[in-house]
């Protein structure tokens, strides 16, 4: 099986998510997103809670709310709150190390590279959701998408079939880039734009 550097992907995806959140205009937090029925606030809350949920068994501290019922509200410092959560999640992954073969996760024990890659996939696609929903020119890069596709090929269908948490895969546009292919595979329309 081909593995990727999940820890590197995680750092890149966390940076992408943080950049997207920093770029949200004050009046855009309530905008609709590619995640049907969720606002930008809810996608942010889901993304940060997911990072905690993925290290639940490592850190022995679960998220304070259900990631799939994210609040449509923000605290006074959404970037600071995100930073705190990303740092804690990263520390949990670092505590097991990149060579760990059986890391406990909500999906069962998996290698650390796959666990960190799963967290990276979640952070990156939600960074894209937030950027698209708020009109930012902040695309998912093909380099990041190529690494994430390795992870997506391993987990997305399993999660879609067993937890119903990804939408059906969509056909990628003709001549699609790596990023467009990944987004379509995770049930996103790569050409999504907010309704005018």
C-alpha positions in Angstrom: 0.0 0.0 0.0 1.3 3.5 -0.8 1.5 5.8 2.1 1.8 9.6 2.2 3.3 11.9 4.8 0.1 12.5 6.8 1.8 14.8 9.3 2.9 17.1 6.4 -0.5 17.0 4.9 -2.0 17.8 8.3 0.2 20.9 8.7 -0.6 22.1 5.2 -4.4 21.5 5.7 -4.5 23.2 9.0 -2.7 26.2 7.6 -5.2 26.3 4.7 -8.1 26.1 7.1 -6.7 28.9 9.3 -6.1 31.1 6.3 -9.6 30.6 5.0 -11.1 31.5 8.4 -8.9 34.5 8.7 -10.2 35.7 5.4 -13.9 35.5 6.3 -15.4 39.0 6.1 -17.4 40.0 9.2 -20.7 40.0 7.2 -20.1 36.6 5.6 -20.3 34.2 8.6 -24.0 33.5 7.8 -23.4 32.8 4.1 -24.5 29.4 2.6 -21.8 26.9 1.8 -21.2 23.9 -0.4 -22.2 21.8 2.6 -26.0 22.0 2.1 -27.9 23.6 4.9 -24.8 24.8 6.8 -23.6 28.3 7.1 -20.0 29.4 7.2 -20.2 29.4 11.0 -21.5 25.9 11.1 -18.8 24.6 8.7 -16.1 26.2 10.9 -17.7 24.6 14.0 -18.0 21.3 12.3 -14.4 21.4 11.1 -12.9 22.2 14.4 -15.0 19.7 16.3 -14.0 17.0 13.7 -10.3 17.7 14.5 -11.1 16.9 18.2 -13.3 13.9 17.4 -10.5 12.3 15.3 -8.1 12.3 18.3 -10.8 11.4 20.9 -9.2 8.0 21.8 -5.7 9.4 21.7 -6.3 12.5 23.8 -9.1 10.9 25.9 -11.0 14.2 25.6 -13.9 14.4 23.2 -15.3 17.4 21.4 -17.6 19.6 23.4 -20.5 19.1 20.9 -21.6 16.8 18.1 -19.6 17.7 15.0 -22.6 16.8 12.8 -24.9 19.2 14.7 -22.7 22.3 14.6 -23.9 25.4 16.3 -24.8 28.3 14.0 -22.9 30.7 16.3 -19.4 31.9 17.0 -17.5 33.0 20.1 -15.8 36.3 20.3 -12.5 35.0 18.9 -13.2 32.3 16.2 -9.6 32.3 15.0 -8.2 32.0 18.5 -10.6 29.2 19.2 -9.6 27.4 16.0 -5.9 27.8 16.7 -6.4 26.3 20.2 -8.2 23.3 18.8 -5.8 22.7 15.9 -2.8 22.9 18.3 -4.4 20.4 20.7 -5.2 18.0 17.8 -1.7 18.3 16.4 -0.2 17.6 19.8 -2.3 14.4 20.1 -1.1 13.1 16.8 2.5 14.0 17.6 2.2 12.1 20.9 1.7 8.8 18.9 4.4 9.6 16.4 4.4 9.1 12.6 5.4 5.4 12.7 2.6 4.2 14.9 0.8 1.4 13.1 -2.4 1.0 15.3 -3.7 4.4 16.4 -7.2 4.3 17.9 -9.7 6.4 16.0 -13.5 6.6 15.7 -13.2 4.4 12.6 -11.0 1.7 14.4 -7.3 1.4 14.6 -5.3 2.8 11.7 -1.7 3.8 11.0 -0.8 7.3 12.1 -0.1 8.5 8.6 -3.6 7.5 7.6 -5.1 9.1 10.7 -3.3 12.4 10.2 -4.2 12.2 6.5 -7.9 11.8 7.4 -7.8 14.8 9.7 -6.0 16.7 6.9 -8.6 15.8 4.3 -11.4 17.0 6.6 -9.6 20.3 7.3 -8.8 21.0 3.7 -12.2 20.3 2.1 -13.8 22.5 4.8 -11.3 25.2 4.2 -12.3 25.1 0.6 -16.0 25.2 1.6 -15.4 28.4 3.7 -13.2 30.1 1.0 -15.8 29.4 -1.7 -18.7 30.5 0.5 -17.0 33.8 1.3 -15.7 34.8 -2.1 -12.0 34.2 -1.3 -9.5 33.4 -4.1 -8.0 30.6 -2.0 -8.2 27.4 -4.1 -7.3 23.9 -2.9 -3.9 23.3 -4.5 -3.3 20.4 -6.7 -0.2 19.4 -4.7 -2.2 19.1 -1.5 -5.1 17.5 -3.3 -2.9 14.8 -4.7 -1.7 13.7 -1.3 -5.2 13.9 0.1 -6.6 11.8 -2.7 -4.5 8.8 -1.4 -6.4 9.2 1.9 -9.7 9.8 0.2 -9.4 6.6 -1.8 -9.0 4.7 1.5 -11.7 6.2 3.6 -14.3 8.3 1.8 -16.4 5.4 0.5 -16.2 3.6 3.9 -17.4 6.8 5.7 -20.0 7.5 3.0 -21.4 3.9 3.2 -21.3 3.5 7.0 -21.8 6.9 8.4 -23.5 8.7 5.5 -21.2 11.7 6.0 -20.1 12.5 2.5 -22.5 13.3 -0.3 -22.5 11.0 -3.4 -19.5 11.4 -5.6 -20.0 13.7 -8.5 -18.5 13.4 -11.9 -15.4 15.5 -12.3 -15.4 18.0 -15.1 -13.6 17.1 -18.3 -9.9 17.7 -18.0 -10.3 18.1 -14.2 -7.4 19.1 -12.0 -6.3 17.0 -9.0 -8.2 19.4 -6.7 -11.4 19.3 -8.8 -11.3 15.5 -8.8 -10.9 15.3 -5.1 -13.7 17.8 -4.4 -16.0 15.9 -6.8 -15.1 12.6 -5.1 -16.1 14.0 -1.7 -19.5 15.1 -3.1 -18.7 18.7 -3.9 -19.3 20.6 -7.1 -15.9 22.1 -7.9 -17.7 24.9 -9.7 -19.9 25.7 -6.7 -20.6 29.4 -6.2 -23.0 31.2 -3.9 -26.4 32.0 -5.4 -26.6 35.5 -6.6 
